[in-house]
Amino acid sequence: MRPLRENGHEEPVIRDNRKIDPETGEVRVRAENDSAKQDQQQAPAESAPADAELQAQLDERTADLQRVQAEYQNYRRRVERDRVAVREQATANVLSELLPVLDDIGRARDHGELTGGFAAVAESLEAVLTKLGLSPFGQKGDPFDPVIHEALMHSYSPEVTEPTAVEVLQLGYQMGDRVLRPARVAVAEPGDSPASDDDDN
């Protein structure tokens, strides 16, 4: 606290802010430091509005950059998804064209005509197509599924408890989860033939 005069008032404080000491002629380092401190104390008050404006601009630019980056990531994902879809469609088209060849190979195998070099070529072809994701389906006794089966013949049988493929007329093929061709089957439903019921009456 400042010392008080006899009348109760504070005595004035006199500061020598001269940078050069009048007695020695040397630069007063303390005076420079005090002046710098005063400038620093005044600077924040003056620069506060400017700092707020710069921060707002920085936040806006950052938001713009994040938005552009998100759009680019979405674009990359969309392009990659389209590329995969195009590749899968092209592969499915090629495999679909080769299905008649596989049918011929299957018929030759069933008749015992798949021998010698022809057998080796057929096995190589089937191995390559399997690597590309092609797999056959459709067996006698499978429950009938209209999504993967095509019914070419229909009958009734007391030996089945649900619509069942009792004979496979042509194998079906799929690539992954995509059905390239349904299996063509003869379907039997549970029960007696309507013709048999008429004969009983």
C-alpha positions as CSV (number, residue, x, y, z in Angstrom):
1,M,0.0,0.0,0.0
2,R,1.0,3.6,-0.5
3,P,2.1,5.6,2.6
4,L,-0.5,8.1,3.8
5,R,0.2,11.7,4.4
6,E,-0.7,13.4,7.7
7,N,-4.0,14.7,6.1
8,G,-5.0,11.0,5.3
9,H,-4.3,11.2,1.5
10,E,-2.0,8.8,-0.2
11,E,1.4,10.2,-1.4
12,P,1.9,10.2,-5.1
13,V,4.1,7.5,-6.6
14,I,6.7,8.8,-9.1
15,R,8.1,6.3,-11.6
16,D,11.2,7.0,-13.6
17,N,10.4,5.4,-17.0
18,R,13.4,6.7,-18.7
19,K,15.2,4.0,-20.7
20,I,18.6,5.7,-20.2
21,D,20.0,6.2,-16.8
22,P,20.8,9.9,-16.5
23,E,23.7,9.3,-14.1
24,T,25.4,6.4,-15.9
25,G,24.2,6.8,-19.4
26,E,23.4,3.1,-19.7
27,V,20.2,1.5,-21.0
28,R,17.8,0.5,-18.3
29,V,16.9,-3.1,-18.9
30,R,14.2,-3.0,-16.3
31,A,12.6,0.0,-17.9
32,E,12.4,-2.0,-21.2
33,N,11.0,-5.0,-19.5
34,D,8.4,-2.9,-17.7
35,S,7.4,-1.3,-20.9
36,A,7.1,-4.7,-22.7
37,K,4.9,-6.0,-19.8
38,Q,2.7,-3.0,-20.2
39,D,2.4,-3.6,-23.9
40,Q,1.6,-7.2,-23.4
41,Q,-1.1,-6.3,-20.9
42,Q,-2.6,-3.9,-23.3
43,A,-2.3,-6.3,-26.3
44,P,-4.7,-9.0,-25.2
45,A,-7.5,-6.5,-24.6
46,E,-7.0,-5.0,-28.0
47,S,-6.5,-8.3,-29.9
48,A,-9.4,-10.2,-28.2
49,P,-12.0,-9.3,-30.9
50,A,-9.5,-10.1,-33.7
51,D,-8.7,-13.4,-32.1
52,A,-12.4,-14.3,-31.8
53,E,-12.9,-13.5,-35.5
54,L,-9.8,-15.6,-36.5
55,Q,-11.1,-18.5,-34.4
56,A,-14.5,-18.2,-36.1
57,Q,-12.9,-18.3,-39.5
58,L,-10.7,-21.2,-38.5
59,D,-13.7,-23.1,-37.3
60,E,-15.6,-22.4,-40.5
61,R,-12.6,-23.6,-42.7
62,T,-12.2,-26.7,-40.5
63,A,-15.9,-27.5,-41.0
64,D,-15.6,-27.0,-44.7
65,L,-12.5,-29.3,-44.9
66,Q,-14.3,-32.0,-42.8
67,R,-17.3,-31.8,-45.1
68,V,-15.2,-32.1,-48.3
69,Q,-13.3,-35.0,-46.8
70,A,-16.5,-36.8,-45.9
71,E,-17.9,-36.3,-49.4
72,Y,-14.6,-37.7,-50.9
73,Q,-14.8,-40.7,-48.6
74,N,-18.4,-41.4,-49.7
75,Y,-17.4,-41.0,-53.3
76,R,-14.5,-43.5,-52.9
77,R,-16.8,-46.0,-51.3
78,R,-19.4,-45.6,-54.0
79,V,-16.8,-46.0,-56.8
80,E,-15.4,-49.1,-55.1
81,R,-18.9,-50.6,-54.6
82,D,-19.7,-49.9,-58.3
83,R,-16.4,-51.4,-59.4
84,V,-17.1,-54.6,-57.4
85,A,-20.7,-54.8,-58.8
86,V,-19.4,-54.4,-62.4
87,R,-16.8,-57.1,-61.9
88,E,-19.3,-59.5,-60.3
89,Q,-21.8,-58.9,-63.1
90,A,-19.1,-59.5,-65.8
91,T,-18.1,-62.7,-64.1
92,A,-21.7,-63.9,-63.8
93,N,-22.3,-63.2,-67.5
94,V,-19.3,-65.3,-68.5
95,L,-20.2,-68.2,-66.2
96,S,-23.8,-68.1,-67.5
97,E,-22.5,-68.6,-71.0
98,L,-20.5,-71.6,-69.9
99,L,-23.4,-73.5,-68.2
100,P,-24.4,-75.3,-71.4
101,V,-20.8,-76.6,-71.7
102,L,-21.0,-77.9,-68.1
103,D,-24.3,-79.6,-69.0
104,D,-22.7,-81.4,-71.9
105,I,-19.8,-82.5,-69.6
106,G,-22.3,-83.8,-67.1
107,R,-24.2,-85.8,-69.7
108,A,-20.9,-87.2,-71.0
109,R,-19.9,-88.2,-67.5
110,D,-23.3,-89.9,-66.8
111,H,-22.9,-92.0,-70.0
112,G,-19.3,-92.9,-69.3
113,E,-18.0,-90.9,-72.2
114,L,-15.8,-88.6,-70.2
115,T,-12.4,-90.4,-70.5
116,G,-8.8,-89.7,-71.5
117,G,-7.7,-86.2,-72.3
118,F,-11.3,-84.9,-72.5
119,A,-11.8,-85.9,-68.8
120,A,-8.6,-83.9,-67.8
121,V,-9.8,-80.8,-69.7
122,A,-13.3,-81.1,-68.2
123,E,-11.8,-81.4,-64.7
124,S,-9.6,-78.4,-65.2
125,L,-12.5,-76.3,-66.5
126,E,-14.6,-77.2,-63.5
127,A,-11.8,-76.4,-61.1
128,V,-11.3,-72.9,-62.7
129,L,-15.0,-72.2,-62.6
130,T,-15.1,-73.3,-58.9
131,K,-12.3,-70.8,-58.1
132,L,-14.5,-68.1,-59.8
133,G,-17.3,-68.9,-57.3
134,L,-19.5,-71.1,-59.4
135,S,-21.2,-74.0,-57.5
136,P,-23.9,-76.4,-58.6
137,F,-26.9,-77.2,-56.5
138,G,-30.0,-79.4,-56.6
139,Q,-30.3,-82.9,-55.3
140,K,-33.0,-85.5,-55.1
141,G,-34.9,-85.1,-51.9
142,D,-34.3,-81.4,-51.4
143,P,-37.4,-79.4,-50.2
144,F,-38.9,-77.5,-53.1
145,D,-37.9,-73.8,-53.0
146,P,-39.4,-71.7,-55.8
147,V,-36.5,-69.3,-55.5
148,I,-33.9,-71.8,-56.6
149,H,-36.0,-74.6,-58.2
150,E,-38.0,-74.6,-61.3
151,A,-40.7,-77.3,-61.3
152,L,-41.0,-79.0,-64.7
153,M,-43.1,-82.0,-63.5
154,H,-45.6,-82.3,-60.7
155,S,-47.0,-85.3,-58.9
156,Y,-48.4,-86.5,-55.5
157,S,-46.7,-89.0,-53.2
158,P,-47.5,-90.4,-49.8
159,E,-43.8,-90.8,-49.2
160,V,-43.1,-87.0,-48.8
161,T,-44.3,-84.7,-46.1
162,E,-43.8,-81.4,-48.0
163,P,-43.3,-80.4,-51.6
164,T,-40.0,-82.2,-52.5
165,A,-37.7,-82.4,-55.5
166,V,-38.1,-86.2,-56.3
167,E,-35.9,-85.9,-59.4
168,V,-33.3,-83.4,-60.7
169,L,-33.7,-82.9,-64.4
170,Q,-31.0,-80.2,-64.7
171,L,-28.6,-78.9,-62.1
172,G,-28.8,-75.3,-60.9
173,Y,-25.8,-73.1,-60.5
174,Q,-25.1,-70.1,-58.3
175,M,-22.2,-67.7,-57.9
176,G,-22.0,-66.8,-54.2
177,D,-25.5,-65.9,-53.2
178,R,-26.6,-65.1,-56.8
179,V,-28.6,-67.8,-58.6
180,L,-27.4,-68.0,-62.2
181,R,-29.8,-70.7,-63.2
182,P,-32.5,-72.5,-61.0
183,A,-32.4,-76.3,-60.7
184,R,-35.0,-77.9,-62.9
185,V,-36.8,-80.6,-61.0
186,A,-39.8,-82.9,-60.7
187,V,-41.8,-82.0,-57.6
188,A,-44.0,-84.3,-55.6
189,E,-46.5,-83.1,-53.0
190,P,-47.7,-85.2,-50.0
191,G,-51.0,-87.1,-50.6
192,D,-52.5,-89.5,-53.1
193,S,-53.0,-88.6,-56.7
194,P,-56.4,-87.1,-57.5
195,A,-56.8,-89.7,-60.2
196,S,-56.4,-92.5,-57.5
197,D,-59.1,-90.8,-55.4
198,D,-61.5,-90.8,-58.4
199,D,-60.8,-94.5,-59.1
200,D,-61.7,-95.3,-55.4
201,N,-65.0,-93.6,-55.8
